[in-house]
Amino acid sequence: MMQAFRDVDYVIHAAAIKQVPATEYNLMECIKINIHGAENVIKAAIANNVKRVIALSTDKAANPINLYGATKLALDKLFVAGNNIVGEGRTRFPAVRYGNVVGSRGSVVPFFKSLIENGKTTLPITHPDMTRFWITLQDGVDFVLKNFSRMQGGEIFIPKIPSVRITDLAEACAQGMKQEIVGFRPGEKMHEIMCPGDDSHHTIEFDDHFVITPSITFFGKDNDYFTNKLGKVGKLVEPGFEYNSGNNQHFLSVDEIKSFDKEAN
């Protein structure tokens, strides 16, 4: 890490063990990569005077019930605290939190497609009311890169993105195919959260995203998170506000899900 970060100004920390059921059975490997790995990134960045380091978090870090989410919450805390550890150095550490990436390895769409290609006549559904946030890889990349320009350090950036119902997703993959309810997998939630209600007093809303501000005070720094580095001004959300995939105002229809999948491919 020390050698890789030499003469580097910008780093995106994307390495993780992120498959929820696998991490429930391989706890120490998940902790080594997602927590100790993040610590190594922070130390190497500070030692090499890197300018900006953005960590990729996940919706599962908000009110986590699985080990993957818990390790990503620890990553968020480490990156926020990194802005204190750096002292008078120039390195700044924010994080980005978003939902499921369409078509990514281990996600449900490739799994559904593999079942269809292998001649299965039903698609397994964990629960008919389950929802998830949905984002394309390109939209995720664009959001991360834009945050290099508007960040100050210590923020958790959260894009406003649509949700999908798992039943609509299955219908989009195979119209009319029977859906079989199989129950929750280990560590799985009904709905994913990106802005917890307990953090509402730290959550600022902008036109196309939210920012969760640090709960700790940085020594020698006085950041005004209501105005970002691009000059955009946000406002504090209402007390108790929670942004989750179930109460989201924007749900994709079956046809829109198909369009998202085509774009992802």
N, C-alpha and C positions, 0 to 999 in steps of 0.2 A: 504494500500500500504506500509506503514511504517513497519508493522509487516511482510508482505509477503517478503519484500526485506532484512530482517535481515539475516546476515551471508551468503548472496548470492554474487557470483562473476560475473555471466553472466545473462543478461536479454534480451529476445526478446519481444519487444512491438508489439503485433499483434492485439490488441483489436481495433475495429473500426465499425462504421456504414458505410457500403460501397456500398449499393445498390443505384445506381444513381437516378432513378425515385423516390424512397422512400425518399431520402434526399432532393429532390427538394420540397417535401411537408411537411417535418418534420425538418425544418431548425435548430431550437434550440437544438433538441436532437442530431443532427449531430455535432453541434458546441461543445456541452457539452462533448461528448465522444471523438471526434477526436482532438480537440484543448485543452480543459481544462484537459481531461484525459491524454494527452501527457505531459502537464505541471506537473501533479501529479506524473507521472512516473519519470520525470527528478528530481523533488524535493526529492522524496523518495530515488532514486538511489544515489544522492549526500549525503543525510543525513546518508545513510547506508554504504557509501564508496564502492559501487558496482564498480567492475573493468571495465566492458564493457556493454553497452546497445545499441542494434541495433533496430531501428524502421523500421517497414515495411511500405513503402510508396506505390505509385502507378504511372503508366504512366499518369493517369488523373491529377496528380499534376503539370505536365508540361504544361504551357499556359492554365490554367484551364478555362472551360466555365460553369462548374456545381459546386454546393456547395460542393459536396464530394471532388472534385479535389482541390477546394480552401482551404478546411480544411486540406487536406493532404499536400498542399504547406506550410500552416502555421506550420504543424507538422515538415516538413523538416527544416524550419527556426528555430523553437524552438530547435530542436536537434543539429543543427549546433551551435547555440548560447550557448547551454549547455556546450560546451567545453570552453567557456569563463567564464560562471557563476561558474564553479567548482573551478576556481582559481588554487591553488597549489595542489588540491586533485587529486586522481588517476583516477577518473571516466572519461571515454571517450564515446562520442556519435556520431556514424555514422548513416546513413539511407540506406536502400536498396529499389530500385525502379524497379519493373518489371510489366509485362502485365497480361493478363487474365490467371487464373489458370484453366487448363482443368478439367471440371466436378465439379468445386466448387459450393457451394450453391448460387443460384441466377444467375449463368452463363447460356449461351444460350444452351449449349448441353443438360443438364437435361430438359430444357424447351422444346426443339425440341423433345426429346425422349418421354416426357409426352404427347405431342400432337399426336405423332405417335401411342403411346399405346392406346390413347383414340379415335382412328379411324379417325383423321383429314386427309383430302385429300390434303391439301396445307400447306406449311410452310411460316410463315410471315417473310419477309425480309425488313429491314428498308431502305436500298439503295443498288443497285447492285454493286456499287464500294467500299462499306465499307470494311475496313481491320482492323485486330486486331493483337497485339502480342500474342503469344501462348507459354505457359510453363506448364510442369507437376508439380504437387505438390512436388514430390520428387526432381526434379531439382531446384525448388525454395528453398526447405529446404537445400539442399546441398550448394547452392550459399550463403545463409545467414550464414550458419555455417563456411564456408571457410573464410568469411569476418572478423570473429573474429580474425583470424590469420594474415591477411594482413592489417588490419585497423590501422590508427594512431589517428583518431578522426576528425570529421567534414566533412568527405567525404559522397557523395551520390553515392553508387555503383549501376551499371546498367549492367545486363548481356546481352551478344549478343545472342538473341533468334530469332526463326523464326516468320514469320507473316502468317496469313491465310486470304483468301478472304471469306467474309460471305457467298457468293453463293457456294463456294467450301465446306464450312463447312456444309451447308444444304444438299448438294449432298452427302457428306460423311455419314450424318445421315440417309438419305433416298434417295437412288439412284433412279433418275427418277421422284421423286415426284414434283409436280407443286410448284413453288415459287411465293408468292404474295407480291408485294411491298406495304408496309404499312406506310412508312415515318418514320422520326426520332422520337425517344422518347424524353421526356424532358431532356435537358442537355447532349445530345448525340453528339459525334463528328463523322466525316467521317473517319478520321485516328487518331490513338493515337500517342503521342509524348513521348519519354523518355529523349532525349537530345535536348533541344531547341536551335535553332540557336543563340538566344540572350546570351546563356551561353557557346558558342563555345570557348571563350577565357579562360574559366575555365574548359574545358573538356579535359581529358587525355584518350587516347586509349591504352588499353593493349590487349594481345592476345585474350582473351575471354570475356572481359568486358570493360566498360567505367567507369571513375570516374569524377564526377563533384566536383571540389574543392571549398572550402569556398570563398565567395566574401568578407568576413570580415577578419581582422587580429586578431589573438588571442594574447592577452597580455602575454608575457613571454614564448611564444611557437614559434618555427621556424620549421614547418614541411615541408619536401621535399616530396611532393605528387607524384613526378615523379618516385620515387623508393619506393615501398611499403615494409611492414615489412617482406615479404617473399623474398625480394631481386629482385623482378620483376620490370623491367624498362618500363615505358610507354612514349608516345610522345603526344604533343599537337595536337589536330585535326585542320583541315583547318578552317580559318575564315568563319563564317556563316554555318558551318556544323550542320546539324540537323538529328537526328536519329528518324525516325518515321515509323509506321507500313506500310505506303504506299510506302516509298522509300527504304525500307529494301531490301538487296540483297538476302535474303533467304526466299522464300515462300514455304510453304508446299503444295504438291500435294494432291488430294483427297485421294489417297491410304495412303500417309504419315499421313494425318489427322486421318484416321481410326486407324493407328498404334498407334498414340499418345493417342487416346481415349481408346484403349485396355490397353495400359500401365497405364493410369490413373485409370482404373477400377481395 
